[in-house]
Amino acid sequence: MLTQRSRRAHGVRQTGLIVAAALVLAWSGCAKVDPRPDFEQVNQRVGEAIEPVGEGPADDAESVRKRAEEMLAAGLTADDAMRLCLLNNPELDAAYARVGIARADLVQSGLFANPMLATSLRLPDEGGLANAMLDVAQNITDLWQLPVRRRSSQAALDREILSAARQIAAVALDTQRTYFQAVAAERLRDISLENLAIAQRLLDAAVARQEAGAGSAVEVNLARSEVLAMELESRNAGLEAFDARRELAMKLGLTRSPTEVTLTEGLPDPVNFDVEVEALIELALDHRLDLLVADREVSMALADMDLERLRVFPSVELGISFEREARERGQDTSYLKESAKASLEAQEFTLAPWGKSRRQGEMTVLGPTLSLELPLFDQNQAQIARAYYAWREAAGQREAMRRQAVQEVRGAHERARVALTNARFYHDQLLPLREQNLELSRDGYRAGKTPFFDVLDAQRNLLRARGDAVEAQRDAAQELTELQRAAGRPLRELLSPTTPASAETQTQGSKP
């Protein structure tokens, strides 16, 4: 049998183990939410979808302002505009915030539920020692539900990372498209001024012929009406250029006057485009961010269905219960008296063993407890069925999105091909021909060999073709931007689509 000293030592060791276990559990419950690695994943996904890639969210507004001022002072190319948008557009902060929320949800999903403590103290009506009860219980369903909850929350975090990257890439591509719109509007404004000078030269020629007695007042009035029309067109073109710059300033998150933004890059020259549409479709199905988001939606729905199946027993609590019965007044012996008696018997100071005092009618009870909710009436069938149909909905939407993506790529490919062909056609064939016709008709008019109306018609054709050529070049640049959006990859990769399918998409099954 254990001596009193060994029993006390054993009790001290048990108490130490309990305290240590409590400290370990308390330390494991200290959750830390750090979304910075998730922000880096967002930027990596954006870099895979577009070029160039920007930086993550910045907490220092002053450093953002200084960086923006430096970029604006140097003038903006199309790539610079995209970088400045990713740096300075406040709309994108919300996308990063949603990623932080998903990270917090993932941390929360990995935590055990807090234990439950129940106690009661009931006093005898005639005085004495109170009846005391103490119960500590822990819901142990977390043991089998927690891995599934974490899987669902991880899929939700992955979805938010992809959704944020998709939103950021879309805003950047919109900025690039708006940049080309602003550049084209400025070019059309300049062309309207050049057209005004061309019309003025025809007016001067008509006036000279009239003064020489070879022309008529009708020709002069017609030429002057063309000059007035060009003046009106130049004012409208200036307004459109201002509006295009203002739209770009909004994309860049600027409040300064749009005229203070310097655009240093013109419209890009049409590129050769001989990429097969099937290659672009394969890239899109493997890498488009909205399709990857749909994959995560399906994973979340599948995990939720598994979790509902585990919730047939929603609550299973395991704990320990302690109870001490009440004692009436006068039915107990003082612990000090028992200790004094033990000291006299041992001839040395000795504490009486706790619980060894003469207690009449008292009992102390300690033991484990188990409580669970019996699934007699509600076996969670409705929630399991709901989760199943939610999974089917997510899977159906994913398949619909994949088929829609195929047609979007086909449409973007055809529009880009036609736009680039038209831009080259204006630049290589139509514009040189219209310019030559105007020069020949103008020389013939001065020599009196060509009617005035032929010169006027040639001039109108040239002026219209100059504007149409700029619009065709603008459309070609913008359609290439839309092709990047449809395929989900940077332009350099689309012009040479040799990237193999990623491992995460090779298991998704055959493509329609």
NORTA-V168352 format. One line per field, one symbol per residue. phi: phi as a letter, one per 20 degrees, with the letter a starting at -180 (. if undefined). A space follows every 50 residues. Layout:
phi->???
//
This chain:
phi->.fffffffffffffffffffffffffffefecdceffffffgffffffec cededffdeefffffffffffffendefffffffffedffffffffffff fffffffffeeffffddcbbcdeffdnoeffdcbccccfefffdegffff ffffffffffffffffffffffffffffffffffffffffffffffffff fffffffffffenddcffffffffffffffffffffffffffffffffff femddffgfeeededefffgdfcceffffffffffecfffffffffffff ffffffffffefdfbcddbcccbcffcffndcdffffffffffffembfb efgfneffdemdbdcbafcbcbeeeedddmffffffffffffffffffff fffffgfffffffffffffffffffffecffgffffffffffffffemdd ffffffffffffffffffffffffffffffffffffemcffffffbfdff ffffdfeenfef
//
